[in-house]
Amino acid sequence: MYKTSRWKKLSVAYRRQHPLCCDCESRGTIRPADLVDHIKPAKKFPELFWDWRNLRALCQECHNRIGERVTAEK
């Protein structure tokens, strides 16, 4: 679903409204968001894939770090 035009439009619209990385902001750093991530993973919660409330804007560094932490928790 990530390659669909619907996702691409949603991602762009979300980043327009949330241009900064939310994880960096929570730590007092200002960094532009590079991508949109699902708070609850899309693989486990496919019903939340399009839910705006399940999205967050992240920079690539935070996305990678969060992904590593989630993988380690498995």
Buried (B, 14 or more C-beta within 10 A) or exposed (E): EEEEEEBEEBBEEBBEEBEBBBBBBEEEEEBEBBBBBBEEEBEEEEEBBEEEEBBBBBBEEBBEEBEEEEEEEE
